[in-house]
Amino acid sequence: MPAETLASRVASSQLMTLGCPELVAKDRKDYERIAIKLGTDQQYLRKMRAKVWHLRTASDLFSIPTYTRGLESVYAKMWERYERDEPVTHLTELAVSYS
């Protein structure tokens, strides 16, 4: 379930950004439904593997140059805030939009 652990939040965020919302469980019953379908429906499993593989290789989500630019931008914003003696806060306005 997306909100339970850091790992589940990261995984669900990546799957949603990647374009695979059908693999993100909304609750335990949904998680079980997805797991059973992936474990028993070989055609569905192959389809999901192919979809994830294609989207992973075509998406900026896994692009190291894009990630690096975004991270460097966050570091620059943090430094600017530090130099202005502003308090530490979340930098939500820097959220990167992947397409």
CYANA upper distance limits for C-alpha pairs under 8 A (distance plus 0.5 A):
  1 MET  CA      8 SER  CA      6.82
  1 MET  CA      9 ARG  CA      8.38
  1 MET  CA     24 VAL  CA      8.15
  1 MET  CA     25 ALA  CA      6.20
  1 MET  CA     26 LYS  CA      6.46
  1 MET  CA     27 ASP  CA      6.07
  1 MET  CA     28 ARG  CA      7.24
  1 MET  CA     31 TYR  CA      7.78
  2 PRO  CA      8 SER  CA      5.40
  2 PRO  CA      9 ARG  CA      5.14
  2 PRO  CA     10 VAL  CA      8.49
  2 PRO  CA     11 ALA  CA      8.26
  2 PRO  CA     12 SER  CA      6.23
  2 PRO  CA     24 VAL  CA      7.96
  2 PRO  CA     25 ALA  CA      7.74
  2 PRO  CA     26 LYS  CA      7.72
  3 ALA  CA      8 SER  CA      7.28
  3 ALA  CA      9 ARG  CA      6.24
  4 GLU  CA      8 SER  CA      7.10
  4 GLU  CA      9 ARG  CA      7.86
  5 THR  CA      9 ARG  CA      6.72
  6 LEU  CA     10 VAL  CA      6.64
  7 ALA  CA     11 ALA  CA      6.55
  8 SER  CA     12 SER  CA      6.43
  9 ARG  CA     13 SER  CA      6.45
 10 VAL  CA     14 GLN  CA      6.61
 11 ALA  CA     15 LEU  CA      6.62
 12 SER  CA     16 MET  CA      6.53
 12 SER  CA     24 VAL  CA      6.14
 13 SER  CA     17 THR  CA      6.56
 14 GLN  CA     18 LEU  CA      6.35
 14 GLN  CA     61 LEU  CA      8.18
 15 LEU  CA     19 GLY  CA      6.68
 15 LEU  CA     20 CYS  CA      5.57
 15 LEU  CA     21 PRO  CA      6.68
 15 LEU  CA     23 LEU  CA      7.56
 15 LEU  CA     24 VAL  CA      7.48
 16 MET  CA     20 CYS  CA      5.97
 16 MET  CA     21 PRO  CA      5.46
 16 MET  CA     24 VAL  CA      7.99
 17 THR  CA     61 LEU  CA      7.93
 17 THR  CA     98 TYR  CA      7.52
 18 LEU  CA     52 VAL  CA      8.22
 18 LEU  CA     55 LEU  CA      6.81
 18 LEU  CA     56 ARG  CA      7.55
 18 LEU  CA     59 SER  CA      7.46
 18 LEU  CA     61 LEU  CA      7.49
 19 GLY  CA     55 LEU  CA      8.10
 20 CYS  CA     24 VAL  CA      8.04
 20 CYS  CA     52 VAL  CA      7.91
 23 LEU  CA     34 ILE  CA      7.24
 24 VAL  CA     31 TYR  CA      8.16
 25 ALA  CA     30 ASP  CA      5.62
 25 ALA  CA     31 TYR  CA      5.22
 25 ALA  CA     34 ILE  CA      7.76
 26 LYS  CA     30 ASP  CA      6.42
 26 LYS  CA     31 TYR  CA      7.67
 27 ASP  CA     31 TYR  CA      6.67
 28 ARG  CA     32 GLU  CA      6.67
 29 LYS  CA     33 ARG  CA      6.74
 30 ASP  CA     34 ILE  CA      6.69
 31 TYR  CA     35 ALA  CA      6.62
 32 GLU  CA     36 ILE  CA      6.52
 33 ARG  CA     37 LYS  CA      6.65
 34 ILE  CA     38 LEU  CA      6.63
 35 ALA  CA     39 GLY  CA      6.47
 36 ILE  CA     40 THR  CA      6.40
 37 LYS  CA     41 ASP  CA      5.93
 37 LYS  CA     44 TYR  CA      7.88
 37 LYS  CA     45 LEU  CA      8.32
 38 LEU  CA     42 GLN  CA      7.57
 38 LEU  CA     44 TYR  CA      7.02
 38 LEU  CA     45 LEU  CA      5.60
 39 GLY  CA     45 LEU  CA      7.94
 41 ASP  CA     45 LEU  CA      6.73
 42 GLN  CA     46 ARG  CA      6.62
 43 GLN  CA     47 LYS  CA      6.63
 44 TYR  CA     48 MET  CA      6.60
 45 LEU  CA     49 ARG  CA      6.58
 46 ARG  CA     50 ALA  CA      6.57
 47 LYS  CA     51 LYS  CA      6.56
 48 MET  CA     52 VAL  CA      6.53
 49 ARG  CA     53 TRP  CA      6.49
 50 ALA  CA     54 HIS  CA      6.52
 51 LYS  CA     55 LEU  CA      6.54
 52 VAL  CA     56 ARG  CA      6.26
 53 TRP  CA     57 THR  CA      6.75
 54 HIS  CA     58 ALA  CA      6.63
 55 LEU  CA     59 SER  CA      6.06
 56 ARG  CA     61 LEU  CA      7.88
 56 ARG  CA     62 PHE  CA      6.95
 57 THR  CA     62 PHE  CA      7.89
 59 SER  CA     63 SER  CA      7.55
 59 SER  CA     98 TYR  CA      8.05
 59 SER  CA     99 SER  CA      7.30
 60 ASP  CA     66 THR  CA      7.00
 60 ASP  CA     98 TYR  CA      6.34
 60 ASP  CA     99 SER  CA      7.08
 61 LEU  CA     66 THR  CA      8.36
 61 LEU  CA     67 TYR  CA      8.08
 61 LEU  CA     98 TYR  CA      6.50
 61 LEU  CA     99 SER  CA      8.44
 62 PHE  CA     67 TYR  CA      8.05
 63 SER  CA     67 TYR  CA      6.65
 64 ILE  CA     68 THR  CA      6.43
 65 PRO  CA     69 ARG  CA      6.67
 66 THR  CA     70 GLY  CA      6.75
 67 TYR  CA     71 LEU  CA      6.61
 68 THR  CA     72 GLU  CA      6.50
 69 ARG  CA     73 SER  CA      6.60
 70 GLY  CA     74 VAL  CA      6.85
 70 GLY  CA     96 VAL  CA      7.22
 71 LEU  CA     75 TYR  CA      6.78
 72 GLU  CA     76 ALA  CA      6.66
 73 SER  CA     77 LYS  CA      6.74
 73 SER  CA     94 LEU  CA      8.43
 74 VAL  CA     78 MET  CA      6.61
 74 VAL  CA     91 LEU  CA      8.13
 74 VAL  CA     94 LEU  CA      7.31
 75 TYR  CA     79 TRP  CA      6.65
 76 ALA  CA     80 GLU  CA      6.65
 77 LYS  CA     81 ARG  CA      6.68
 78 MET  CA     82 TYR  CA      6.66
 79 TRP  CA     83 GLU  CA      6.60
 80 GLU  CA     84 ARG  CA      6.80
 81 ARG  CA     85 ASP  CA      6.73
 81 ARG  CA     86 GLU  CA      5.72
 81 ARG  CA     87 PRO  CA      8.04
 81 ARG  CA     88 VAL  CA      8.43
 82 TYR  CA     86 GLU  CA      6.38
 82 TYR  CA     87 PRO  CA      8.15
 91 LEU  CA     95 ALA  CA      8.21
